[in-house]
C-alpha cells in the first residue's frame, strides 16, 4: 500500500492505521482533507487510499453539491451492498470514497448539506422528521486553500494532512523512478539538474523530464544528460532557479522601479491573473528570498537583484581595472 508514493511517510502510516481500524469495525474510513501545494500528490494519495482499502472511488466536482436533490443524486451512486431497506448493515460493507478536488470551491449551502451527510449519513427529505439513509462513505477532499472552507465543515474531516513541497533528494528520487517508468536513461547529474528547477513539485518534475526526453530524441541522443537538460531549459525559458518568464519579468520590473509595487500592478506587468500571482508566483519568490512584502507593496531583495545579475538579466557584467593617476586613457 502506497508503495508508489515517495515521502509523506507519516501521512501514509496514519492512513494505513485508519483503514485497518475501519475494516475491523466494519465502518467507513474517517473523512480526510489533503491541503497544500498543487502537484504534490494529493490526488495520488487519495487514489492509493481507495486502492489500499479495496473500495470504489468516485471523483466528484464541488458543482455536484449545489442543493439537496443534486447531492442525493450523487450519493445514490455509493455502494449499497449489504444493507437492509432501513440502512442497517447485514454483512461486510465496502464504503465508497468520494474524492473532491478543489473542495474549497464547494458553495456554503453545499458544505452545509454534505456536512450533515458526512456526520449522520442521512439526508433531509424536505418532510418533517423524515430522512433518506445513506450508505457509509468517506469524503477525501483536496484543496490548495482550506481557509475558504467553513469551520463547521472543515471540522467534519477527522484526518487532516498538509502536503508541502518535496526536498531536493525526494524530487531527485521521483525523477529517477519516473525516468525508469518511461524507459529512458537519465544520468544522475541530469536528474539533479531537473530537480533543482522543479520547485519541489513532482508534477513539475515529471513535466520537465518528459520535455527533456523529447529534446534528447530531437537531437538524436539516447541518454538524457545535464547538458541536454540545460539546453532544453533555455528553450523553455526556465532559469537556474526554475523561474519562468512572468516571474523574471516581475523581478526585473521591481529592480527597475526600485520602489514597492502593488499586487495588481505586478499582475499586469507579468501578464498573469492576480490570483495566480498571489497564490503561486509570489509565494515561491518569497520562499527563495528574492522578494519581500512591505506595507506599500512588493520589494526586490538584494538576493533577488544578485540573481538577476548572475543569470544575465541585467546585461553583461562590466569589470573595471585599477589604474594609476598618470594612466593615459585611449
Secondary structure, DSSP 8 states (H G I E B T S, - for coil): --TT--S-HHHHHHHHHHHHHHHHHTS----EEEEESTTSSHHHHHHHHHHHHT--EEEE-GGGGSSHHHHHHHHTTS--TTB-TTS-B-S----EEEEEETGGGS-HHHHHHHHHHHHHSEEE-SSTT-EEE---EEEEEEES-GGGS-HHHHTT-SEEEEE----HHHHHHHHHHHHHHHT-EE-HHHHHHHHHTTTT-HHHHHHHHHHHHHHHHHTT-SEE-HHHHHHHHHHHT--TTS--HHHHHHHHHHHHH-S-B-HHHHHHHHT--HHHIIIIIHHHHHHTTSEEEETTEEEE-HHHHHHHHHTTTT----------TT----
